[in-house]
Every structure is written in C-alpha cells, then in structure tokens.
Amino acid sequence: MNMIGKTRKRSKPQPGQINLEALIEGGGEITIGPVPPFECVATATDEHNCVAMLVRQPSESLDDLLQRLDAAIEAAYEYDHFIDEVNGPQ
C-alpha cells in the first residue's frame, strides 16, 4: 500500500513504548535487522547520536526487544547512559 500523501491516524503509544514514540516523532529513527555477525539488531538514532544498539537474544521476542530498546532510549536521555551491545565495551 502506498502511503505517500496519506495521513495516519495517531494512536497512543503502547505501554512501555513511549520513548520509541517520542524518538520517532522528534525526527529520530529505529532500525531492526541483521548486522553481521548478529542475526538481529535493534538500533535507535537521533539527529546527533546513535542512542542504543541492542542484540536480540535467542529466546527474546520482538516485543521484548522493543521494550528493551525503549528502556535504552530512556537511559540515554535521562541518565546519559548509552548501550552498545554490538561493539562491546569501549
């Protein structure tokens, strides 16, 4: 379905996803997909920083990964704690 020129009905963010919503509405973005050697990685970026990079765990559902990403976004903005599970400790 082509969404160009169409508006979406706004809904309230799901509980536990308020930070994801705020990031996207503020011009940031999230991506989910493979980042070799990892099968699935979720990243959150804003216009200045990579806010979080999380590796999906073998038994973790996609919803659980999004919940962790939401919490990682909050940790970055509220506590200046950036989580990077892809590159490991710096």
MIVO-768756 format. One record per residue: residue in one letter; x, y, z of N, C-alpha, C in turn. Coordinates in nm, 3 decimals. Atoms other than C-alpha are relative to their C-alpha. Layout:
% MIVO-768756
+------+---------+---------+---------+---------+----------+---------+---------+---------+---------+
: code :  n.east : n.north :    n.up : ca.east : ca.north :   ca.up :  c.east : c.north :    c.up :
+------+---------+---------+---------+---------+----------+---------+---------+---------+---------+
:    A :       X :       Y :       Z :       X :        Y :       Z :       X :       Y :       Z :
...
+------+---------+---------+---------+---------+----------+---------+---------+---------+---------+
% end
This chain:
% MIVO-768756
+------+---------+---------+---------+---------+----------+---------+---------+---------+---------+
: code :  n.east : n.north :    n.up : ca.east : ca.north :   ca.up :  c.east : c.north :    c.up :
+------+---------+---------+---------+---------+----------+---------+---------+---------+---------+
:    M :   0.085 :  -0.118 :   0.000 :   0.000 :    0.000 :   0.000 :   0.089 :   0.124 :   0.000 :
:    N :  -0.076 :  -0.123 :   0.011 :   0.141 :    0.338 :  -0.097 :  -0.054 :   0.101 :   0.100 :
:    M :   0.043 :  -0.092 :  -0.105 :   0.131 :    0.577 :   0.199 :   0.032 :   0.146 :  -0.033 :
:    I :  -0.035 :  -0.137 :   0.036 :   0.257 :    0.887 :   0.014 :  -0.128 :   0.082 :  -0.014 :
:    G :   0.114 :  -0.089 :   0.008 :   0.014 :    1.172 :   0.060 :  -0.117 :  -0.038 :   0.089 :
:    K :   0.107 :   0.042 :  -0.090 :  -0.196 :    0.982 :   0.313 :   0.041 :   0.030 :   0.143 :
:    T :  -0.030 :  -0.023 :  -0.141 :  -0.221 :    1.058 :   0.681 :  -0.039 :  -0.124 :   0.079 :
:    R :   0.030 :   0.111 :  -0.089 :  -0.215 :    0.801 :   0.954 :  -0.075 :   0.050 :   0.120 :
:    K :   0.070 :  -0.031 :  -0.124 :  -0.450 :    0.802 :   1.246 :   0.099 :  -0.018 :   0.114 :
:    R :  -0.088 :   0.005 :  -0.116 :  -0.250 :    0.880 :   1.559 :  -0.063 :  -0.085 :   0.108 :
:    S :   0.048 :   0.077 :  -0.114 :  -0.283 :    0.631 :   1.838 :   0.096 :   0.022 :   0.115 :
:    K :  -0.087 :  -0.012 :  -0.117 :  -0.148 :    0.636 :   2.188 :   0.105 :  -0.109 :  -0.007 :
:    P :  -0.102 :   0.104 :  -0.002 :   0.183 :    0.456 :   2.224 :  -0.037 :  -0.111 :   0.096 :
:    Q :   0.021 :   0.113 :  -0.089 :   0.168 :    0.112 :   2.376 :   0.075 :   0.022 :   0.130 :
:    P :  -0.076 :  -0.011 :  -0.125 :   0.268 :    0.095 :   2.742 :   0.139 :  -0.059 :  -0.020 :
:    G :  -0.137 :   0.046 :   0.014 :   0.643 :    0.061 :   2.757 :   0.065 :   0.040 :  -0.130 :
:    Q :  -0.059 :  -0.043 :   0.126 :   0.699 :    0.222 :   2.418 :  -0.007 :   0.152 :  -0.018 :
:    I :   0.014 :  -0.145 :   0.006 :   0.660 :    0.592 :   2.499 :   0.127 :   0.068 :  -0.050 :
:    N :  -0.126 :  -0.059 :   0.043 :   1.030 :    0.665 :   2.440 :   0.026 :  -0.024 :  -0.149 :
:    L :  -0.010 :   0.028 :   0.144 :   1.024 :    0.497 :   2.098 :  -0.083 :   0.102 :  -0.078 :
:    E :   0.091 :  -0.096 :   0.065 :   0.729 :    0.716 :   2.001 :   0.060 :   0.140 :  -0.001 :
:    A :  -0.058 :  -0.133 :  -0.010 :   0.899 :    1.033 :   2.124 :   0.123 :   0.014 :  -0.090 :
:    L :  -0.119 :  -0.004 :   0.086 :   1.223 :    0.949 :   1.942 :  -0.040 :   0.017 :  -0.146 :
:    I :   0.043 :  -0.006 :   0.140 :   1.046 :    0.892 :   1.610 :  -0.069 :   0.133 :  -0.031 :
:    E :   0.067 :  -0.128 :   0.022 :   0.822 :    1.199 :   1.647 :   0.098 :   0.117 :   0.000 :
:    G :  -0.102 :  -0.105 :  -0.004 :   1.136 :    1.404 :   1.719 :   0.099 :  -0.007 :  -0.115 :
:    G :  -0.088 :   0.009 :   0.118 :   1.295 :    1.305 :   1.387 :   0.103 :  -0.111 :   0.007 :
:    G :  -0.092 :   0.113 :  -0.011 :   1.488 :    1.003 :   1.513 :  -0.054 :  -0.120 :  -0.075 :
:    E :   0.047 :   0.121 :   0.067 :   1.462 :    0.654 :   1.376 :   0.050 :  -0.124 :   0.072 :
:    I :  -0.044 :   0.129 :  -0.049 :   1.484 :    0.293 :   1.474 :   0.014 :  -0.092 :  -0.120 :
:    T :  -0.015 :   0.102 :   0.102 :   1.605 :    0.004 :   1.262 :   0.012 :  -0.135 :   0.070 :
:    I :  -0.010 :   0.136 :  -0.051 :   1.575 :   -0.369 :   1.316 :   0.038 :  -0.088 :  -0.117 :
:    G :  -0.043 :   0.089 :   0.107 :   1.762 :   -0.622 :   1.110 :   0.136 :  -0.059 :   0.030 :
:    P :  -0.130 :   0.064 :  -0.021 :   2.080 :   -0.822 :   1.066 :   0.115 :   0.098 :  -0.008 :
:    V :  -0.127 :  -0.071 :   0.002 :   2.418 :   -0.671 :   1.143 :   0.106 :  -0.108 :   0.027 :
:    P :  -0.094 :   0.110 :  -0.019 :   2.675 :   -0.945 :   1.082 :   0.107 :   0.034 :   0.102 :
:    P :   0.040 :   0.140 :  -0.001 :   2.770 :   -1.144 :   1.273 :  -0.132 :  -0.027 :   0.073 :
:    F :   0.124 :   0.018 :  -0.076 :   2.440 :   -1.087 :   1.458 :  -0.119 :  -0.015 :  -0.094 :
:    E :   0.119 :   0.024 :   0.082 :   2.111 :   -1.215 :   1.319 :  -0.101 :   0.113 :   0.008 :
:    C :   0.098 :  -0.107 :  -0.018 :   1.905 :   -0.930 :   1.461 :   0.051 :   0.103 :   0.099 :
:    V :  -0.043 :  -0.112 :  -0.083 :   1.999 :   -0.590 :   1.600 :  -0.106 :   0.110 :  -0.011 :
:    A :   0.090 :  -0.116 :  -0.002 :   1.774 :   -0.300 :   1.703 :   0.083 :   0.122 :   0.035 :
:    T :  -0.074 :  -0.123 :  -0.026 :   1.921 :    0.048 :   1.681 :  -0.097 :   0.117 :   0.010 :
:    A :   0.076 :  -0.124 :  -0.013 :   1.788 :    0.388 :   1.782 :   0.098 :   0.115 :  -0.019 :
:    T :  -0.084 :  -0.116 :   0.025 :   1.935 :    0.711 :   1.649 :  -0.085 :   0.126 :  -0.001 :
:    D :   0.063 :  -0.129 :   0.018 :   1.851 :    1.077 :   1.670 :   0.087 :   0.078 :  -0.099 :
:    E :  -0.075 :  -0.076 :   0.100 :   1.989 :    1.358 :   1.456 :   0.148 :   0.017 :   0.035 :
:    H :  -0.138 :  -0.020 :  -0.044 :   2.312 :    1.365 :   1.659 :   0.074 :  -0.127 :   0.040 :
:    N :  -0.065 :   0.115 :  -0.062 :   2.380 :    1.024 :   1.814 :  -0.066 :  -0.131 :  -0.035 :
:    C :   0.056 :   0.134 :  -0.008 :   2.338 :    0.654 :   1.799 :  -0.032 :  -0.020 :   0.147 :
:    V :   0.046 :   0.002 :  -0.138 :   2.135 :    0.624 :   2.116 :   0.015 :  -0.139 :   0.061 :
:    A :  -0.009 :   0.137 :  -0.051 :   2.130 :    0.243 :   2.150 :   0.016 :  -0.098 :  -0.114 :
:    M :  -0.016 :   0.112 :   0.093 :   2.235 :   -0.075 :   1.971 :  -0.013 :  -0.129 :   0.082 :
:    L :   0.029 :   0.119 :  -0.079 :   2.082 :   -0.394 :   2.111 :  -0.002 :  -0.124 :  -0.087 :
:    V :   0.000 :   0.128 :   0.070 :   2.142 :   -0.753 :   2.001 :  -0.116 :  -0.083 :   0.053 :
:    R :   0.112 :   0.085 :  -0.041 :   1.830 :   -0.971 :   2.004 :   0.052 :  -0.134 :   0.050 :
:    Q :  -0.041 :   0.125 :  -0.062 :   1.878 :   -1.267 :   2.234 :  -0.077 :  -0.117 :  -0.059 :
:    P :   0.064 :   0.115 :   0.065 :   1.793 :   -1.621 :   2.113 :  -0.146 :  -0.024 :   0.041 :
:    S :   0.137 :   0.027 :  -0.043 :   1.476 :   -1.656 :   2.322 :  -0.084 :   0.128 :   0.012 :
:    E :   0.068 :  -0.128 :  -0.017 :   1.376 :   -1.287 :   2.306 :  -0.100 :   0.024 :  -0.113 :
:    S :   0.101 :  -0.034 :   0.101 :   1.053 :   -1.193 :   2.128 :   0.030 :   0.139 :  -0.056 :
:    L :  -0.017 :  -0.133 :   0.058 :   1.042 :   -0.891 :   1.901 :  -0.058 :   0.106 :   0.093 :
:    D :   0.059 :  -0.094 :  -0.094 :   0.813 :   -0.720 :   2.150 :   0.093 :   0.025 :   0.119 :
:    D :  -0.095 :  -0.016 :  -0.111 :   1.064 :   -0.785 :   2.430 :   0.119 :   0.086 :  -0.042 :
:    L :  -0.111 :  -0.081 :   0.052 :   1.341 :   -0.639 :   2.214 :  -0.040 :   0.147 :  -0.008 :
:    L :   0.047 :  -0.138 :   0.008 :   1.133 :   -0.326 :   2.151 :  -0.016 :   0.062 :   0.138 :
:    Q :   0.010 :  -0.050 :  -0.138 :   1.065 :   -0.294 :   2.524 :   0.138 :   0.038 :   0.053 :
:    R :  -0.137 :  -0.031 :  -0.043 :   1.440 :   -0.311 :   2.592 :   0.053 :   0.123 :  -0.072 :
:    L :  -0.044 :  -0.118 :   0.075 :   1.504 :   -0.056 :   2.316 :  -0.061 :   0.126 :   0.059 :
:    D :   0.067 :  -0.114 :  -0.062 :   1.250 :    0.178 :   2.472 :   0.071 :   0.039 :   0.130 :
:    A :  -0.071 :  -0.027 :  -0.126 :   1.425 :    0.144 :   2.810 :   0.140 :   0.055 :  -0.026 :
:    A :  -0.134 :  -0.050 :   0.033 :   1.765 :    0.202 :   2.647 :  -0.005 :   0.146 :  -0.046 :
:    I :   0.017 :  -0.139 :   0.042 :   1.638 :    0.524 :   2.487 :  -0.017 :   0.088 :   0.124 :
:    E :   0.018 :  -0.075 :  -0.125 :   1.522 :    0.642 :   2.829 :   0.132 :   0.014 :   0.074 :
:    A :  -0.129 :  -0.005 :  -0.070 :   1.861 :    0.553 :   2.982 :   0.095 :   0.100 :  -0.066 :
:    A :  -0.087 :  -0.094 :   0.070 :   2.039 :    0.755 :   2.714 :  -0.038 :   0.144 :   0.029 :
:    Y :   0.043 :  -0.139 :  -0.016 :   1.830 :    1.069 :   2.752 :  -0.009 :   0.044 :   0.147 :
:    E :   0.017 :  -0.038 :  -0.140 :   1.765 :    1.060 :   3.126 :   0.130 :  -0.010 :   0.080 :
:    Y :  -0.118 :   0.027 :  -0.083 :   2.098 :    0.925 :   3.256 :   0.132 :   0.007 :  -0.077 :
:    D :  -0.120 :  -0.010 :   0.084 :   2.343 :    0.980 :   2.966 :   0.076 :  -0.134 :  -0.004 :
:    H :  -0.055 :   0.135 :   0.004 :   2.398 :    0.601 :   2.957 :  -0.037 :  -0.062 :  -0.134 :
:    F :   0.023 :   0.052 :   0.135 :   2.435 :    0.473 :   2.600 :   0.037 :  -0.148 :  -0.004 :
:    I :  -0.021 :   0.144 :   0.003 :   2.402 :    0.098 :   2.543 :   0.039 :  -0.043 :  -0.141 :
:    D :  -0.049 :   0.051 :   0.128 :   2.604 :   -0.066 :   2.263 :   0.039 :  -0.146 :   0.019 :
:    E :  -0.027 :   0.143 :  -0.011 :   2.578 :   -0.445 :   2.258 :   0.067 :  -0.055 :  -0.125 :
:    V :  -0.060 :   0.046 :   0.125 :   2.715 :   -0.467 :   1.904 :   0.152 :   0.009 :   0.005 :
:    N :  -0.144 :  -0.021 :  -0.001 :   3.062 :   -0.325 :   1.955 :   0.066 :  -0.038 :   0.131 :
:    G :  -0.055 :   0.041 :  -0.129 :   3.103 :   -0.436 :   2.316 :   0.053 :   0.117 :   0.079 :
:    P :  -0.053 :  -0.107 :  -0.085 :   3.273 :   -0.240 :   2.592 :   0.109 :   0.080 :  -0.072 :
:    Q :  -0.101 :  -0.088 :   0.063 :   3.481 :    0.056 :   2.479 :   0.119 :   0.018 :   0.091 :
+------+---------+---------+---------+---------+----------+---------+---------+---------+---------+
% end
